Amino acid sequence: MVVALVLGMRAQARQLFSIVEPYGECRMVADERGAVSTGERASFTTEWSVYSGYLETPRLFVLFGGERAAGIAVLPKRGAQDPADVERLRGILGRNLKPL
């Protein structure tokens, strides 16, 4: 069951990447209201209520869409300028989403 979940998540991530890759590199900023993504060709704001929860890996935070939106958002930890930024993001996610 876990293997199927991981394979499904990987397939979903590949599909999402193929959709967003043409938009170029982007920057995401999170606060208590939600996340703002600004890219080379597009920008958008997403409220936390759009997501059902999040999963943390050693290198990423993965946000999963809920009833209002399908898909995932990936926040690489390498984008943080220092470890305190990762801790702040972990706190924001913990206050606004449930860990999966």
N, CA, C and O of each residue as an XYZ file, in Angstrom:
400
protein
N       0.810     -1.184      0.000
C       0.000      0.000      0.000
C       0.867      1.268      0.000
O       0.575      2.219     -0.725
N       1.921      1.279      0.804
C       2.812      2.431      0.863
C       3.516      2.633     -0.477
O       3.685      3.765     -0.932
N       3.925      1.536     -1.103
C       4.597      1.619     -2.399
C       3.659      2.236     -3.432
O       4.078      3.080     -4.224
N       2.405      1.826     -3.429
C       1.429      2.389     -4.369
C       1.233      3.878     -4.114
O       1.116      4.657     -5.060
N       1.197      4.280     -2.853
C       1.047      5.698     -2.517
C       2.240      6.509     -3.020
O       2.070      7.576     -3.609
N       3.445      5.995     -2.782
C       4.650      6.690     -3.240
C       4.684      6.775     -4.757
O       5.007      7.827     -5.310
N       4.354      5.680     -5.440
C       4.342      5.698     -6.909
C       3.285      6.669     -7.433
O       3.521      7.379     -8.411
N       2.136      6.700     -6.791
C       1.090      7.645     -7.181
C       1.523      9.086     -6.977
O       1.256      9.943     -7.819
N       2.191      9.357     -5.863
C       2.677     10.712     -5.586
C       3.746     11.106     -6.601
O       3.767     12.250     -7.053
N       4.619     10.197     -6.961
C       5.653     10.498     -7.957
C       5.034     10.794     -9.316
O       5.459     11.723    -10.002
N       4.040     10.016     -9.705
C       3.358     10.256    -10.985
C       2.682     11.618    -10.968
O       2.726     12.349    -11.957
N       2.057     11.958     -9.849
C       1.399     13.259     -9.713
C       2.436     14.380     -9.791
O       2.188     15.406    -10.424
N       3.580     14.196     -9.161
C       4.639     15.212     -9.195
C       5.171     15.397    -10.616
O       5.396     16.529    -11.044
N       5.377     14.301    -11.354
C       5.839     14.407    -12.748
C       4.827     15.153    -13.606
O       5.202     15.978    -14.440
N       3.548     14.866    -13.403
C       2.500     15.531    -14.173
C       2.472     17.023    -13.838
O       2.367     17.863    -14.732
N       2.566     17.347    -12.553
C       2.569     18.754    -12.150
C       3.774     19.476    -12.732
O       3.646     20.601    -13.215
N       4.948     18.840    -12.692
C       6.147     19.475    -13.235
C       5.988     19.763    -14.718
O       6.405     20.820    -15.193
N       5.388     18.832    -15.455
C       5.209     19.058    -16.893
C       4.278     20.235    -17.168
O       4.373     20.869    -18.218
N       3.387     20.526    -16.237
C       2.474     21.658    -16.393
C       3.167     22.978    -16.059
O       3.005     23.964    -16.778
N       3.940     22.998    -14.972
C       4.531     24.257    -14.506
C       5.901     24.548    -15.091
O       6.344     25.695    -15.042
N       6.587     23.562    -15.639
C       7.936     23.758    -16.169
C       8.021     24.891    -17.191
O       8.995     25.642    -17.158
N       7.058     25.052    -18.092
C       7.150     26.155    -19.061
C       7.117     27.550    -18.422
O       7.515     28.526    -19.058
N       6.649     27.654    -17.177
C       6.579     28.957    -16.515
C       7.922     29.408    -15.959
O       8.058     30.549    -15.517
N       8.893     28.542    -15.976
C      10.222     28.907    -15.510
C      10.361     28.813    -14.003
O       9.449     28.379    -13.299
N      11.519     29.227    -13.527
C      11.811     29.182    -12.105
C      10.906     30.146    -11.359
O      10.576     31.221    -11.861
N      10.505     29.751    -10.147
C       9.636     30.632     -9.370
C      10.120     30.707     -7.931
O      10.959     29.920     -7.493
N       9.575     31.661     -7.218
C       9.888     31.885     -5.809
C       8.588     31.852     -5.044
O       7.604     32.460     -5.466
N       8.568     31.148     -3.918
C       7.362     31.070     -3.117
C       7.635     31.651     -1.741
O       8.648     31.348     -1.110
N       6.714     32.493     -1.288
C       6.800     33.097      0.033
C       5.534     32.711      0.793
O       4.427     32.863      0.277
N       5.696     32.210      2.018
C       4.556     31.771      2.818
C       4.421     32.641      4.063
O       5.413     33.053      4.663
N       3.165     32.913      4.439
C       2.874     33.588      5.700
C       1.583     33.003      6.258
O       1.107     31.987      5.752
N       1.014     33.606      7.270
C      -0.172     33.054      7.910
C      -1.394     33.040      6.992
O      -2.321     32.268      7.236
N      -1.425     33.854      5.963
C      -2.577     33.903      5.046
C      -2.516     32.836      3.973
O      -3.558     32.354      3.530
N      -1.313     32.451      3.541
C      -1.162     31.470      2.478
C       0.200     31.591      1.837
O       1.158     32.049      2.459
N       0.277     31.171      0.572
C       1.548     31.171     -0.149
C       1.407     31.970     -1.438
O       0.406     31.860     -2.146
N       2.421     32.771     -1.729
C       2.461     33.550     -2.962
C       3.603     33.009     -3.798
O       4.746     32.963     -3.343
N       3.296     32.600     -5.018
C       4.293     32.083     -5.941
C       4.484     33.094     -7.062
O       3.524     33.487     -7.726
N       5.725     33.512     -7.269
C       6.042     34.470     -8.321
C       7.070     33.832     -9.243
O       8.161     33.457     -8.814
N       6.710     33.715    -10.510
C       7.590     33.098    -11.486
C       7.975     34.058    -12.586
O       7.615     35.235    -12.560
N       8.708     33.542    -13.548
C       9.159     34.363    -14.676
C       7.995     34.815    -15.542
O       8.054     35.883    -16.152
N       6.932     34.008    -15.604
C       5.817     34.317    -16.504
C       4.454     34.382    -15.821
O       3.468     34.728    -16.471
N       4.369     34.060    -14.532
C       3.075     34.065    -13.851
C       3.269     34.208    -12.351
O       4.325     33.870    -11.815
N       2.242     34.711    -11.679
C       2.219     34.815    -10.217
C       0.831     34.424     -9.731
O      -0.163     34.670    -10.414
N       0.764     33.818     -8.556
C      -0.534     33.507     -7.987
C      -0.423     33.374     -6.476
O       0.645     33.092     -5.934
N      -1.559     33.585     -5.807
C      -1.658     33.477     -4.360
C      -2.608     32.335     -4.024
O      -3.664     32.195     -4.641
N      -2.233     31.531     -3.059
C      -3.058     30.405     -2.644
C      -3.271     30.472     -1.138
O      -2.308     30.533     -0.374
N      -4.525     30.461     -0.711
C      -4.841     30.429      0.717
C      -4.619     29.017      1.251
O      -4.713     28.042      0.506
N      -4.324     28.915      2.546
C      -4.069     27.607      3.146
C      -5.288     26.700      3.061
O      -5.135     25.479      3.035
N      -6.481     27.255      3.018
C      -7.695     26.430      2.973
C      -7.780     25.589      1.695
O      -8.570     24.647      1.634
N      -6.988     25.912      0.685
C      -6.974     25.138     -0.556
C      -6.318     23.769     -0.341
O      -6.624     22.812     -1.052
N      -5.428     23.682      0.631
C      -4.676     22.458      0.867
C      -5.304     21.623      1.974
O      -5.886     22.155      2.919
N      -5.175     20.300      1.840
C      -5.705     19.391      2.861
C      -4.666     19.065      3.928
O      -5.025     18.712      5.051
N      -3.403     19.176      3.596
C      -2.351     18.864      4.545
C      -0.994     18.902      3.870
O      -0.878     19.225      2.688
N       0.037     18.564      4.647
C       1.397     18.596      4.096
C       2.205     17.420      4.600
O       1.892     16.805      5.619
N       3.249     17.132      3.855
C       4.191     16.075      4.193
C       5.584     16.686      4.147
O       5.908     17.431      3.222
N       6.402     16.373      5.136
C       7.775     16.870      5.147
C       8.728     15.724      4.855
O       8.627     14.650      5.448
N       9.653     15.964      3.936
C      10.722     15.018      3.641
C      12.036     15.697      4.045
O      12.017     16.867      4.427
N      13.156     15.009      3.974
C      14.421     15.657      4.328
C      14.734     16.899      3.477
O      15.422     17.806      3.946
N      14.237     16.948      2.234
C      14.573     18.074      1.350
C      13.387     18.942      0.931
O      13.579     19.996      0.325
N      12.160     18.509      1.247
C      10.979     19.208      0.728
C       9.860     19.316      1.756
O       9.795     18.551      2.718
N       8.983     20.288      1.524
C       7.646     20.293      2.098
C       6.717     20.093      0.907
O       6.817     20.814     -0.085
N       5.817     19.123      1.000
C       4.885     18.836     -0.089
C       3.479     19.144      0.420
O       3.028     18.553      1.401
N       2.788     20.069     -0.246
C       1.439     20.461      0.143
C       0.455     19.753     -0.779
O       0.620     19.773     -1.999
N      -0.564     19.130     -0.204
C      -1.536     18.364     -0.981
C      -2.850     19.121     -1.084
O      -3.375     19.625     -0.091
N      -3.374     19.193     -2.308
C      -4.642     19.860     -2.547
C      -5.787     19.158     -1.845
O      -5.748     17.950     -1.613
N      -6.798     19.927     -1.514
C      -7.967     19.377     -0.833
C      -9.176     19.402     -1.730
O      -9.074     19.170     -2.935
N     -10.326     19.686     -1.144
C     -11.586     19.690     -1.882
C     -11.640     20.789     -2.932
O     -12.245     20.604     -3.988
N     -11.024     21.920     -2.662
C     -11.099     23.073     -3.565
C     -10.068     23.051     -4.681
O     -10.182     23.821     -5.635
N      -9.066     22.189     -4.586
C      -8.021     22.153     -5.615
C      -7.355     20.791     -5.631
O      -7.070     20.216     -4.580
N      -7.112     20.286     -6.806
C      -6.383     19.033     -6.947
C      -4.916     19.354     -7.168
O      -4.578     20.457     -7.597
N      -4.064     18.421     -6.884
C      -2.651     18.616     -7.158
C      -1.829     18.813     -5.905
O      -2.298     18.625     -4.782
N      -0.592     19.196     -6.132
C       0.349     19.383     -5.034
C       1.175     20.644     -5.285
O       1.261     21.143     -6.407
N       1.772     21.136     -4.220
C       2.765     22.205     -4.316
C       4.005     21.699     -3.590
O       3.901     21.064     -2.540
N       5.162     21.978     -4.142
C       6.423     21.501     -3.571
C       7.260     22.701     -3.162
O       7.515     23.599     -3.965
N       7.682     22.705     -1.911
C       8.533     23.776     -1.387
C       9.891     23.174     -1.026
O      10.016     22.546      0.025
N      10.901     23.348     -1.862
C      12.229     22.798     -1.557
C      12.877     23.558     -0.402
O      12.859     24.788     -0.371
N      13.436     22.833      0.525
C      14.114     23.455      1.668
C      15.379     24.182      1.225
O      15.841     25.082      1.926
N      15.943     23.816      0.090
C      17.174     24.470     -0.384
C      16.931     25.947     -0.683
O      17.882     26.723     -0.777
N      15.673     26.339     -0.833
C      15.344     27.738     -1.085
C      15.461     28.618      0.145
O      15.461     29.844      0.037
N      15.560     28.006      1.305
C      15.695     28.774      2.548
C      17.113     29.329      2.654
O      18.080     28.654      2.300
N      17.227     30.548      3.139
C      18.544     31.162      3.264
C      19.315     30.626      4.460
O      20.546     30.603      4.437
N      18.611     30.193      5.509
C      19.282     29.574      6.651
C      18.305     28.622      7.344
O      17.104     28.672      7.080
N      18.809     27.753      8.229
C      17.946     26.764      8.891
C      16.777     27.385      9.662
O      15.731     26.751      9.798
N      16.932     28.589     10.158
C      15.835     29.244     10.880
C      14.641     29.491      9.960
O      13.498     29.468     10.415
N      14.893     29.727      8.680
C      13.800     29.917      7.719
C      12.985     28.631      7.555
O      11.760     28.683      7.438
N      13.655     27.487      7.546
C      12.959     26.201      7.455
C      12.100     25.997      8.698
O      10.967     25.525      8.600
N      12.631     26.349      9.867
C      11.868     26.232     11.116
C      10.642     27.145     11.097
O       9.568     26.742     11.544
N      10.788     28.366     10.586
C       9.649     29.287     10.495
C       8.578     28.732      9.563
O       7.389     28.802      9.871
N       8.994     28.182      8.426
C       8.032     27.589      7.494
C       7.343     26.390      8.131
O       6.131     26.222      7.989
N       8.100     25.561      8.825
C       7.521     24.412      9.512
C       6.449     24.882     10.504
O       5.395     24.257     10.623
N       6.718     25.967     11.204
C       5.742     26.518     12.149
C       4.497     27.032     11.451
O       3.380     26.780     11.902
N       4.682     27.754     10.350
C       3.540     28.276      9.587
C       2.682     27.125      9.076
O       1.458     27.158      9.196
N       3.320     26.114      8.510
C       2.568     24.964      7.999
C       1.851     24.234      9.128
O       0.700     23.824      8.978
N       2.529     24.074     10.248
C       1.929     23.384     11.388
C       0.722     24.097     11.966
O      -0.194     23.451     12.475
N       0.709     25.416     11.893
C      -0.433     26.184     12.402
C      -1.602     26.201     11.413
O      -2.747     26.411     11.814
N      -1.326     25.986     10.147
C      -2.364     26.159      9.129
C      -2.803     24.887      8.415
O      -3.872     24.860      7.804
N      -1.994     23.837      8.484
C      -2.318     22.583      7.798
C      -2.058     21.416      8.730
O      -1.321     21.543      9.708
N      -2.664     20.280      8.423
C      -2.376     19.100      9.238
C      -1.268     18.280      8.570
O      -1.264     18.106      7.352
N      -0.335     17.783      9.376
C       0.715     16.936      8.809
C       0.113     15.583      8.418
O      -0.744     15.044      9.117
N       0.575     15.054      7.298
C       0.075     13.756      6.819
C       1.077     12.671      7.091
O       0.834     11.510      6.760
